[in-house]
Each structure stands twice: as structure tokens, then as C-alpha cells.
Amino acid sequence: MVEALDPHPLDAPRLAELADAAREKGLRALEAALYRRALRRDPDNAVYLNNFAWSLIQLPAFDTNEALAAARKAISKMPDHPSLLHTAATVMLRGKQEAEALALLEKATLVVGRSAKLLLVRAQAYEQAGKADKALQSYMACAAHPETLEVKEGELSRPALQKKIEALQAAPNKGDGKPRQ
């Protein structure tokens, strides 16, 4: 279907609109393909790069290097944008680049502190990196964040966050190399 669009003079914004429509219908592969086409016409658009990277990681199988490249390029264009930070860090975690994700998030401490989603992805990055004490602190900050107050389900809900906090508190070794008594 996407190849059928090639002969038509669709500009990048129109392709992005079609990609958004595909996302709304749950057509993730089509969404990614349309963003890929939009990026051929506007390769430095941070929003298209971000949305392309996000659409890729929603697929059951994706090219990790392609997603990482798009996310890195997007965040280089707008380093303090919360949505781009979230996407880049999430892509990095999926690509097993937790040190890079943590470096990115630690550079933007003020932005991270204002967003429950960013606090959560930072907690996940610390946890994936084996830094349970820092993960616990970040999960606690996320649970206390006002944005989580009304969330009833999902990983940003307070019950889900509390579960993560309790699991980390109960762990015999919270990441500092010292056994708990």
C-alpha cells in the first residue's frame, strides 16, 4: 500500500497525517512505513524522527539500530523536549543501552522531575542497569508525582508503582553490593 503512494506528490506533512491516522487504527507497521516515507522528504524533522522511532518500538520485531538512530537524531535536535526525551530513553532501554538512557535523563534533571513518564523511564533505566537504590528513589518520586494521582491502570498507576516500590524494598540486595539484613 505504501509503495502505491510513491508516484503521488505527497509532502512530508501529509504523509505524517496518514501515519497518525494509521496509528489511530492500530496499524503500527503502516504508521512506521509512512513516517519512513515522510523522513525521506524531511530527514531532519525532530517530530517525524521521534514518531518514527516510537512507531518502530511498538512493532513485535523492529530494527533496533534504526530506532536508536532515529531517536538519537530527534533528541539531538530538541534535547529538552519531554516527549522526545521519553521516546529516546525508551528506545535506548529497548535497545539495551541503559547507560546512554541514564546519561540522557541525568542531563535533563529539571525536565525529568516535571514528568511522571520521565521519572518512570528513569526508574526503569536504573533498574535495568542494576542500580536498585536509585530505581527505588525514582519510582517513589514517580508515585508521588501529581500526574499519577488520577491514573487508574497501567504502569503509571499508583498501585502499579507501589508494587514496584515494594518489590525493590523487599529485595535482599538493592543494587549497592551490600546484602540487606
N, C-alpha and C positions, 0 to 999 in steps of 0.2 A: 504494500500500500504506500509506504513512504517513498519508494522509488518512483511511483506514479506521479508524485508531486514535483519531481525534479524538473520536468520540462516547463512547469508553470513558474512565472516570475514572483514567487512568494518571498517577501523580505523576512528578515530575522524576527521582527516583532510579530508578524502573522504566524510564523512557524512556532514561536513561543506561545501564542494564544492557542494554537492547535495542541501543543504539548500540554498546556494546562487543562484543556478540555479532555484530553486522553487520561490525565491523572484523575480528574473528577469521575471518570467512568471506570477507574481501576485498571486501565490499560498501561501498565508501567513500562513494558518493553516499547510500546509505541511512543510513550512520553519520552523515553531516553533517545529513541531514534530521531524524534522531531527536534529535541534540543541539540543533538549532534549536528543536524542539518542547520539549525539556527546559528550554531557556533562556526560553521563553515562561512557564513555570511558576516558574522560579527564575532570574531575569535577572542576579543578582549573584553567582552561584556561580562562583568562580575556576576550579575544576577543569573544569566544563562549558564555560566560555568557552575555556579552554586547549585542551580536547579538540576543541571545535568548530573553532577556528582551525586546529589541526593536521589535522583531517579535511578541511577545505576545501583546504589546500595539497597534499593528496595526490591531488586530482582533476586530470584533464588541463586543465580550464578551470575557473576559480573567480573569484569577485568579490574582487579584491584589497582593496578598501575594506572589505568585510565581514570578511575575515580579519584585516586590520590592526586594525579597531575591536575585534573580539573579543580579540585578543592584547593590545592596549593596556589594555583594561579588566581582563583577567585579571591582568596584571603589576602594575597599579595596586593590586590587592587583596593581592597577595603578592609584593612586589618582590625578595625574596631567595630565592625558591624555584627551585632549579636547573632543574627540568623546565619551569616557566613561563618562566624566562629563556631557555632553549633554544628553546622554541616561539616566543616573541615575537621573538627575534633572527632566527630562521629565516624567519618570516613577513615581517619587515621586509626581509630580504635579497631574498626573492622579490618583494616589492613595490618593489624598487629604493630602499629607504630605509636605505642602509648607514650614513649619518651617524647616524641615530637608533639603529640597532642598535649601533653602536660606543659611542655615549653611554651607552646602557643597560648594555652589558657593562663599560665602563670604570668605571661607578658601582659595580659589584659585583665588583671585582677579586678579593677573597678567595674568593667563591663560584666565580668562573670558574677560578681556579687549582686548585681541588679537583676539577674535572670535565674529563675529556678531551673530552667532547662540546662543552662550552662553549669550551674552548680552540680546538677545530676551527672552530666557528662564528665565533669572534672572528677567527681567521686568514682565513677566507673573507670576512668583512666587510672586513678590512683590504685583502685582495687586490682585492675588488670596488671598493673606494674608491681603488685605485691606490696604496696605501701598502705597497709590496712589502717594504721592510725590516722593518716591523712584522709583516707577514704571515709572513715568514720566521721571525722570533722566535717567533711564536705557534705556527706549525707545528712548530718544533723543541721547544717546551715540550710540545706535544701528543704528539709522538713519544716524548718522554722520560717521559711520564706513566705510572705503573704500570697504569692501566686499559687501556692499549693493548698491554700485554705479551702477552696471550693472544689478541688479536684476529687472526684468520687471513685474513679477507677484508673488503672494504668500505672505505669512506673512513677509518675509524678504525684500519685495519690498519697496522702499521709499514711494510710495503712501499709501500702507497699514500701514506703520509705522507712517506716518504723520496723518492718520486718528485716530490711537490710541492716538497719542500725543494731537491732537485737542480735542478728547473726554475727555481725562483726564484734559486738561486745562479748559474745559468748565464745568466740574463737580463742583457743588456747594460746595462739601466737598472733598478735595483732600487727605483725609486719616489722617490728623493731628488732627481731632476732632474739628477744628475751621471752622465755616461757612465762606464762601467767600462773599465779598461784591461787 
